[in-house]
Amino acid sequence: MQNSVVQWAVFLGLTLAMALATAWQVRRMGGRSSDSNREFFLAGGNLTWPFVAGSITLTNLSTDQLVGMNGNQMLLLAWWELSAIAGLLMLCFVFLPIYYRNNCTTTTELLERKYGSKYLRASVSILFLLGNVFIYLPIMLYTSSLFLKTLLGIEVPLVVIAGALAIVGAGYAISGGLRAVAVYDTISGIGVLGLAALVVVLALAAINFDFSGIPMERLSMIGDETSPIPWPTLLTGMIFIQMFYWSTNQTITQRAMAAPSLREGQKGVLAATVIRIIFIPAIVVVPGVVAFKLMGPLGDQTYSRIVDAVLPEWLSGAFAAFMVAAVLTSYTSVLNSSVTLYVCDLHEKFLKSKPNVARLNTVISLVFMVLSILLVPVYSGAASIINLVQQLNGLLSMPILSAFILGLAFGNVDARAAMASLVFGTSLYAYFTFVWTPIHYIHLMAITLFACIGFGLLVNAIIFRRVATLPFLKRKAAAGV
């Protein structure tokens, strides 16, 4: 009982300390913008590179990665994080300069500028919102609640824990906007990465750094056709999944667009890339593999069980505090980006051009919060939460990415052709997922993307009588290349 009291005291003390440190740093940053949208959704444009890097890292790293990937108990899942390096580099050197050049608040604003259509911008924004509210937010709450329930022995229903986390997370998003979210990300990120790395070392020490006795399929980095990531998928859909997530997803790019300059934003993205190389692949798979040797197959309870086994009880209280911070930062990041999309792309475009952003931010945040809590039980029976996330994500990611590619790689494309490709792509991938799945879903994502692009170009030519051009080739011809 005494250890339990110490565990809870450390947990609550660290949680309070991080909240106070965030409030102090936010006040210290000052420089609030008179532009409400820029202040709430881009932190006034004054996130320096350490905060950009910290926020990007912790926005991505949460319990859905730590719990979901370790729950597979195989090294192969590290490919999700290793291939993310390519996605971050694409954001840094390809997409981020375009967003800054066009002075974008949302990624979808770029689509309106390229196509000249607020309706396409709204359509893509709605797809992003569907993914955030019905997939990402409830899954974050589910995985974090499961982790805390197992680690701390909390004898209450998961939905109650999820509700408490959601309320606190919404409080951050409502009161401080992106500025508070990014600062909290960075402060908590130091503890999350440090203790997660310690778990890796202690877990390896628990088996004397000896992987003998673990089945080879759990140690191999080359997946066959029956594995979660067959190796050929690394050459097909995987690269496009990473392009979508890191370069067009509002939740991630919003942090990089909140820097005072393109150069500062790029420094933050590159720093996040270095952090990913050093820390992330190991912490999301090694503890799960070790747990398989020590305890056998555990599913989504794997990470909490191995943490409980290798950390002293007082330190597990600290880890629980940092894990709560991780889920709060990820939850508030997705919540804040969702409100950004709603306000900038829907409300201001179709309802009221100059709303009270503070009040609207509060109302919409609360609506999305309630929806995410109600959806937590839907995911409680998933066999593998990380694979489910990626599979469901395909319903939205490839159609959305096709709209960006059509707008950036081609000229003279009618916005209505891009909208038609959105509907076509979502329907096609839904058919692949729920009716006929001939090959692995990552391959099907690549097929869906190219089918969307081809369908959009076909509709553009046949229905709207417009021949798409390739501006890149025209520029080369003009330059005499």
Helices and strands as residue ranges (DSSP letters): H 2-29, H 36-42, G 43-45, H 49-60, H 63-72, G 75-77, H 78-90, I 91-95, H 96-101, H 107-115, H 118-131, I 132-136, H 137-152, H 158-206, G 216-218, G 231-235, H 237-243, I 244-248, H 250-256, H 262-278, H 280-295, G 299-301, H 302-310, H 313-341, I 342-351, H 357-374, G 376-379, H 385-409, H 415-434, H 441-462, H 471-478
